[in-house]
């Protein structure tokens, strides 16, 4: 049993690392992913790399061409648009459900992310702002009390992280985003599901529009 667990744990680590490298832009679209090179870089055999590439193909991030190799498909501009449209509705649902299940500890944690975001926005600390934005949304996902919704939204959030970093670094967007977070939290604290859903939906739409204006 331990050997099986270790095998899947190793494959999972390789999968996460290669996926992160694709989403971060380390590997470019259409670039070949060579099993030997990745295996040597990660200090593993080719088997977990091959398994990870097959899993990435199922996610649409890699295309495996028989007798040729594996190539990066990546996230296209249309993919980013589609993810944000879907997220706008699912995040709204998530905020509505959070109104029913959120704890005082989670509310306090969300308040802290807002306070820290204001501090780092004044300092121009973009990296910290992205991390705090991640944390705010993660807290809503957790508060929804739905592991399925949490899983789907966490993946979507991760897929567009590179674009989100650029968006939040644009003039004024980080401050606007944090103000929108305040309104969402207020609605959740008041257990106003309809308002929380509408505000969370609008928040993602605003982000999508900001990304479109920048041509990302």
GUTIDREN-96276 format. One record per residue: x, y, z of N, C-alpha, C, CB in turn. Coordinates in steps of 0.2 Angstrom, whole numbers, plus 2048, in hexadecimal, padded with zeros to 3 digits. Glycine has a CB too. Example, Ala and Ser with C-alpha at 12.3 -4.5 7.8 and 13.67 -1.06 7.14 Angstrom:
2
8427E482783E7EA8278427F08278397EA82D/8407F58238447FB8248408008278467FD81D/
END
This chain:
216
8047FA8008008008008048068007FB800806/80A80680480E80C80481180D7FE81380B80A/8138087FA8178097F481280C7EF8198027F1/80C80A7EF80780D7EA8068147EC8008097EB/8058167F380481D7F580A8217F380381D7FC/81081E7F38168227F18168237EA81C81E7F3/81481E7E681481F7DF80F8257DD8128187DB/8098257DF80482A7DE8068317E07FD8287E0/80A8317E680C8377E981183A7E580F8367F0/8168367E281B8387DE81883A7D78208327DC/8148377D48118397CE80D8407CF80C8347CC/80A8407D58068467D680B84C7D78028467DD/81184B7DA8168517DB8188537D481B84F7DF/81A84E7D081C84F7C98178537C581E8497C5/8118507C580B8547C280B85B7C48058507C3/80B85C7CA80A8637CD8108687CB8098637D5/8168657CB81B8697C981B86B7C18228657CA/81A8667BD8198677B681486C7B48198617B2/80E86B7B780886F7B680A8767B880286D7BA/80D8777BE80F87E7C08148817BB81287D7C7/81887D7B881D8807B381A8827AD82387B7B2/81587E7AB8118807A580D8877A680C87A7A3/8098877AC80588C7AD8098937AF80188B7B3/80F8927B18138987B381789B7AD8188967B8/8168977A781A8997A18218977A081A8A17A1/8238937A582A8907A482A88C79D82C88B7AA/82588879C82588579682088879182287D797/82288A78B81E88E786819889782822892782/81488C78080F88977B81388577680A88D778/81187F77481487B76F81B87877181487E769/81E87A77782487777882487077A82787B77E/82986C77882986577A82B86478182E861775/82885F78482985D78B82D85778B82385D790/83385778C83785178B83884D79283E852789/83584779183584379883C84279B83283C796/84184179784884079A84A84679E84D83E795/84984C79A84B85279D8478547A484A858798/8418537A483D8547AA83E8507AF8358547A8/83F8497AE8418447B38488467B684183D7AF/84D8487B285384A7B58538507B985884B7AF/84F8557B784E85B7BB84B85A7C184A8607B7/8468557C28428547C884584E7CC83B8527C6/84A84B7C984D8457CD84983F7CD84F8487D3/84583E7C88408387C88428347C283983A7C9/83E82E7C283F82A7BB83A82D7B683D8227BD/83A82A7B083582C7AB82E82A7AC83882A7A4/82D8257B08268237B18218287B482681C7B5/82382B7BA81E8307BC81E8367B88218327C3/8238387B482283D7AF81D83B7AA82983F7AC/81E8357A78198337A28128337A481B82C79F/8118317AB80A8317AD8088387AF80A82D7B4/80C83C7B180A8437B28088477AB8108477B5/80C8457A680A84879F80484679D81084679A/80283F79E7FC83D79C7F68407A07FB83579D/7F78417A67F28457AA7F184C7A87F48457B2/7F784F7A67F68567A47F385679D7FE8597A3/7F38517997F08517927E88517947F284A78E/7E684D7997DF84D79B7DD85479D7DE8487A0/7E18587A07DF85F7A27DF86479C7E48617A7/7E28617967E28667917E986A7907DC86A790/7ED8697957F386D7957F986A7917F686E79C/7F886478F7FE86078B7FA85C78580285C790/7FE85C7807FB85877A8018537797FA85C774/7FF84C77980484777880284477180384177D/80784576D80784276680B83C76580A848761/80883676480B83076381183075F80682B760/81682D76181D82C75E82083375D81C829757/81E83876082183F75F82384176681D84475C/81E84276B81F84577181A849774826849771/81B84C77A81685077D81885777C81684E785/81285B77B81386277A80E86677E812864772/81186C78080D871784807873780811876787/8018737837FB8767807FA87D7837F5871780/7FA87C78A7FA88378E7F388578E7FE88878B/7F288C7917EC88F7927EB89578C7EB892799/7E78947887E68997837E289F7857E289677C/7E28A47817DE8AA7837D78A87847DF8B077D/7D48A477F7CD8A27807CC89E7867CB89E77A/7D189A7887D089678E7D089A7947D689178F/7D48A07947D48A579A7CD8A879A7D98AA799/7CA8AA7947C38AD7947BE8A87977C28AF78D/7BE8A27947BA89D7967BA89C79E7BB896793/7C089B7A17C189A7A87BE89F7AC7C88997A9/7BF8A67AA7BC8AB7AE7B48AC7AD7BF8B27AB/7B28AA7A77AA8AA7A77A78A47AC7A88A97A0/7AA89F7AB7A88997B07A989B7B77AC8927AE/7AF89E7B97B18A07BF7AC8A57C27B88A27C0/7A98A97BE7A58AF7C079F8AC7C37A38B47BA/79C8A67C07968A37C379789F7C979389F7BD/79D89B7C879E8967CE7A189A7D47A48917CB/7A489F7D37A68A37D97A08A77DC7AC8A97D7/79B8A87D87958AB7DB7928A67DF7918AE7D6/7918A07DD78E89A7E07928997E778E8947DC/7998997E679D8987EC79C89D7F17A48987EA/79B8A37F079A8A87F57938A77F879A8AF7F1/78E8A57F47878A47F778889F7FC7828A27F1/78B8997FA78B8937FF79089580578E88D7FB/79589980479989C80979589F80F79E8A0807/78F8A380D78B8A68117888A18167868AA80E/78789B81478489681878889281D780891814/78F89281B79388E81E79989182279688881A/79B8978207A189A8227A189B82A7A28A181F/7A789A82C7A989A8337AB8A18357AD895836/7AB8A383C7AE8A983E7B58AA83D7AD8AA845/7B98A483D7C08A483C7C28A58357C389D83E/7BD8A38307BE8A48297BD8AB8277BA89F825/7B88AE82B7B68B582A7BC8B982C7B08B782D/7BF8B88327C58BC8347CB8BB8307C78B983B/7CC8B582D7D18B48287D18B88227D28AC826/7CA8B981F7C98BD81A7CA8C481B7C28BB817/7C88C68217C98CD8237D18CF8237C68CE82A/7D58CA8257DC8CB8267DF8CB81F7DF8C5829/7DD8C781A7DF8C88137DE8CF8107DC8C280F/7D88D28127D68D880F7DB8DE8127CF8DA811/7DC8DD8197E08E281C7E78E281A7E08E1824/7EA8DC8197F18DB8177F18DD80F7F38D4817/7EC8DC80B7EC8DE8047ED8E68047E68DC801/7E98E98087E98F08087F08F380A7E48F380D/7F48EF80F7FA8F18107FF8F080B7FD8ED817/7FF8EA8088048E98028028ED7FC8038E1801/7FC8EF7FB7FA8F37F57FE8FA7F67F28F47F4/7FE8FC7FC8019037FD8099027FC800905804/80B8FC7FD8128FB7FC8148F97F58158F6801/80F8F77F18118F57EA8148EE7EA8158FA7E7/8128EA7EF8148E37F08108DE7EC8158E17F7/8118DE7E580C8DA7E180C8D27E280E8DB7DA/8128D07E48128C87E580E8C77EB8198C67E7/80E8CB7F180A8C97F78038CA7F580C8CE7FC/8018CF7F17FA8D07EF7F78CA7EB7FA8D77EA/7FB8C77E77F88C17E47F78BC7E97FD8BF7DE/7FC8BB7ED7FB8B57F27F58B77F78018B57F7/7F48BD7F97EE8BF7FD7E78BE7F97EF8C67FF/7E88C07F27E28BF7EE7E08B77EE7E38C27E7/7E58B37ED7E48AC7ED7E18AA7F37EB8A87EC/7E48AC7F97E18AA8007DA8AC8017E58AD805/7D88B27FF7D18B47FF7CC8B07FC7D08BB7FD/7CE8AE7F67CA8AA7F27CA8A27F57CC8A97EA/7CF8A07F77D08997FA7CB8998007D78987FC/7CB89E8047C789E80A7BF89E8087C88A580E/7BD8A18037B68A18007B58997FE7B58A67FB/7BA8977FA7B98907F87B888B7FD7BF88E7F3/7BC88C8027BC8878087B588880C7C288980D/7B388F80C7AD8908107A788E80D7AC898811/7A788C8067A188A80379F8838057A388A7FB/7A487F8087A287980B7A187480579C879810/7A48757FF7A38707FA7AA86F7F779E8747F4/7AC8697F87B38677F67B38677EE7B48607F9/7AD8657EB7AD8657E37AE86C7E17A68627E1/7AA8717E37AB8787E17B287B7E37A587C7E5/7B48797E97BB87B7EB7C08787E67BD8787F2/7C08727E47C586F7E07C58727D97C38687DF/7BF8737D67BE8767CF7C187D7CF7B78767CD/7BE8817D47C08887D47C88897D67BC88C7D9/7CB8857DA7D28857DB7D68847D57D48807E1/7D487F7D17D787E7CB7D78837C67D48777C7/7D18867C57D088C7C17D48927C37C988E7C0/7D48937C97D88987CC7E08987CB7D78997D4/7E28917CB7E98907CA7EB8907C27EA8897CC/7E688E7BE7E788F7B77E98967B47E188C7B3/7E589B7B77E68A17B57EA8A67B97DF8A57B4/7EF8A27BE7F28A67C37F78AB7BF7F68A17C7/7FA8A97BA7FF8AE7B67FC8B47B48038AA7B1/7F68B37B17F28B97AF7F08BD7B47EC8B67AA/7EE8BA7BA7EB8BE7C07F18C27C37E88B97C5/7F78BF7C37FC8C37C57FD8CA7C18038BF7C5/7FD8C97BB7FE8CF7B77F88D47B87FE8CD7AF/7F28D17B87EC8D57B97EC8D97C07E68D17B9/7EE8D67C57EF8D97CC7F48DE7CC7F08D47D1/7F98DE7C87FF8E27C87FD8E97C48058DF7C5/7F78E97C07F58EE7BC7F38F47C17F08EC7B7/7F48FA7BE7F29007C27EB9007C57F39067BE/7EB9007CC7E49007CF7E08FA7D07E09057CC/7E28F57CC7DD8EF7CC7DE8EB7D37DF8EA7C7/7E48EB7D67E48E87DD7E08EB7E27EC8E87DF/7E08F27E27DC8F67E77D58F47E57DE8FD7E6/7D38F57DF7CC8F37DD7C98EC7DF7CB8F47D6/7CE8E77DE7CC8E17E07CB8E07E77D28DC7DD/7CF8E37EB7CF8E27F27C88E67F57D58E57F6/7C68EB7F27C08EE7F47BA8EA7F27BF8F57F0/7BB8E67EC7B58E17EB7B58DC7F07B78DF7E4/7BB8DA7F27BC8D47F77B88D77FE7C38D37F9/7B98DD7FF7B58E08057AE8DF8057B78E7806/7AB8E17FF7A48E07FE7A18D97FE7A28E47F7/7A58D57FB7A38CE7FB7A38CB8037A88C97F7/7A98CD8067A98CA80D7A38CD8117B08CC810/7A18D481079C8D78147958D381379B8DE812/7948D180C78E8CD80B78E8C680E78D8CD803/7948C380E7948BD8117938BD81879B8B980F/7968C281C7968C382378E8C482579A8C9825/78B8C78207848C982277F8C381F7828CF81E/7828BE81D77F8B881A77A8B981577B8B4820/77C8BE8117778C080B77A8BD8057788C880A/7778B78047798B27FF7798B57F87768AC7FF/7738B97F67728BB7F07778C17EE76A8BE7EF/7788C57F377C8CB7F27848C87F177C8D07F8/7868C37F578C8C17F578D8BD7EE78D8BC7FB/7888BA7EC7898B77E578A8BC7E07838B27E4/7868C17E07868C67DB78D8CA7DB7818CB7DC/78F8CC7E17968CF7E279C8CB7E07978D17E9/79C8C47E17A18C07DF7A18BF7D87A08B97E3/79B8BE7D579B8BE7CD79E8C47CA7938BD7CB/79C8CA7CD79E8D07CA7A58D17CB79A8D67CD/7A88CF7D07AF8CF7D27B38CC7CC7B18CC7D8/7B18C67CA7B58C27C57B48C57BE7B28BB7C5/7AE8C87BD7AD8CB7B77B18D17B67A58CD7B6/7B28D57BB7B68DB7BB7BE8D97BA7B68DF7C2/7C08D37BD7C68D17BC7C78CF7B47C88CB7C0/7C28CC7B27C38CA7AB7C38D07A67BD8C57A9/7BF8D57A87BF8DB7A47C68DE7A47BA8E07A6/7C98DE7AA7D08E17AB7D58DE7A77D28E17B2/7D48D77A77D98D37A37D88D479B7D88CB7A4/7D28D57997D08D77927D38DD7907C98D6791/7D38E27947D58E97937DD8E97927D48EE798/7E08E47957E78E47957EA8DF78F7EA8E179B/7E58DC78C7E68D87867EA8D17887EA8DB781/7E88CF78E7EC8C97917E88C278E7EC8C9799/
END
